[in-house]
Amino acid sequence: FRRVGGTMAKILLKGITGLVKDETFPIEAGQNITVGRSRSCEISIKSCNAYTLMSPEARDRDEGLLTVSRKHLKIKFSKPDSIEIEDLSSNGTFLDGKRVDKMVIADLQSKPYELRLGRRETFRMEFSAS
């Protein structure tokens, strides 16, 4: 794990729309994580408060999650200037509105990004050195 200025570097995924709204998921430097609707993902949409508050019938239909794949994307956080995002889905992963196949972000420390899964699950992805 790489420290920046004596503190542990991390990425924060802050939910802004969809079932992830008002949820925050930290990703530590050195981690490789998957995000999706499967509970086997390190960040599962099904662990969000809004999902757990849905009726059992709505959960059975995966209501609200139809455009999020079981394993939707992979984030590899090697170091602050090398964050790799790989789309694993059929409905798309979008970074600032542009579809991602495989991408390395080199400037997360200078500006946050908007990361959208499918049609509506959207995160603000930002760097944190705390």
Secondary structure, DSSP 8 states (H G I E B T S, - for coil): --EETTEE-EEEEEEEEGGGTT-EEEEETT-EEEEESSTTSSEEGGGSHHHHTS-HHHHHTTTT-TTS-SS-EEEEEEETTEEEEEE--SS-EEETTEE-SEEEES-TTT--EEEEETTTEEEEEEEE--
